[in-house]
Amino acid sequence: MLSITSKSPYALQALTELARSDGDAPVPIAELARRRAIPVQFLEQLFAILRRAGLLRSQRGVKGGYLFARLPREITVLEVVELLDGPFGRDAVGIFAEAAAAARAVLESTTIQDVVDREVRDAGVAMYYI
């Protein structure tokens, strides 16, 4: 099917925030949730799935939190979408198959690092000076 639930966009926002943080220190999930206005319990569920899939690793304790298990430039948006929302567009037929193929190509060629770079670039464009 061609559906993406709220899981994938929320996870992508949190992964982008994690990638923008210092890569050497674990980031508490509550901090990621606060920065992106995501419900903590919901984000915990999503990150548990991503951790089990090997995208993230967690550290317990006072200085605990989440880190990437793989580099953000190695994780595609399509991988995140399919982990959280299931196969994307694989069973589509006709014109929907073409649309799915186009969407899959974009999601597969875009990494978490690409999303970070886009956010940084867009933030620079949106600055106003007086």
N, C-alpha and C positions, 0 to 999 in steps of 0.2 A: 504494500500500500504506500501511498505518498503522504503519510501523516507524520508530523513531528509534534510531540506533546510539549508541555511546558518544561519537562525534565531537561531536554537537550539545551534550550537557550539558557536556563538557569545554570546548568553545569558549565556551559561554555563561558558564561560571565565569571563564574568562580574560578575556573581554570585560567582564564585570562588574568584575573587579579592575582592568582598564585604565581603565575609566570612573571608578573610585574614586580613581585616581592623579591627580596634577597634570596637567591636560589640555594644558599648554603644552610639556612636556618629553617626549621619547620614553622609553618604558619598555622596558628590555631584556627579551626574551622569557624568558630564564633566570630573571629576577626574578619575572615573572608565574607561571611554572611552579612556582617554589619556593613562592611565597605560597599557591598553590592545590593543591600536591602533584600536579602534572600532569607526565608525562614530557616533557622538553624537545623531544625529536625528534618526538614526536607533535604537540605544540603547534605546532612549526615547520611541519609539513605543513598543519595546519588554518589557520594564519594566512596561509600562502602562498595558499591558495584564497580566503580573505576579502580579501586584498590585491588579488589579480587581479580580484575582483568589485567592487572600489571601496569596500569598507567600511572598510578600513584603509590606512594608508600607512606605509612603513618608512623609516628613516634609518640609513645605514651609519656605521661609525666608532666611535670610543671612546665618544662620547655618543649612540650609536645606539640604536634600538629601534623600537617601534611606537607610532603615534598613530591616532586615529580620522580617517578621511577625511570622514566625515559625523558629525553630532552623535548621541550615544547615544539621544537622544529621537526620532531619525528612523529608527532601525534596529529592525525588528521581530524578534521571536524566530522567527516563521515564515520570514522571509527567511534567517536563519542556518541554520535546520533544512533548508530546501530547497536551499541552496547546498551543504551538507555531506552530506545524506542523500537528496537527490532530492525529487521531488514528493511531498507528504504528503497521502495520502487521496484523491487525484484520481480514481483508478480503482476506488474502493470502491463496492460495490453493496449495496442493501437496508439492513438495520439498521447495517451498517458504514459506509455512506455518511452516515447520520445522525450516527453517532459521530464520523466524520472531520470533518464540517461543524462540529460543536460544538467539537472540538479545534482546528481551523483558526481558528475565530473567536477563541478564547482566545489562541492563538499570534500571530495577526495583530494583535490589539488590545494586545498587551504589547510594550513596547520594552525595549531594554537599560537605559535610564534607569529604567523601572518596576521592573526586577529589582534595580537598585542601591537604589532607594528602599525596596523590600520588605526587602532585606537589612539596611539601616540600621534600619528600623522593628523588624524581628524581633530584631535584636541588642539594641535598647533594651528590649524586652519581656523578654528572657531574663536581664537583669541581676538579680543577687541582692545584697541589702544585709544586713550583719550589724550 
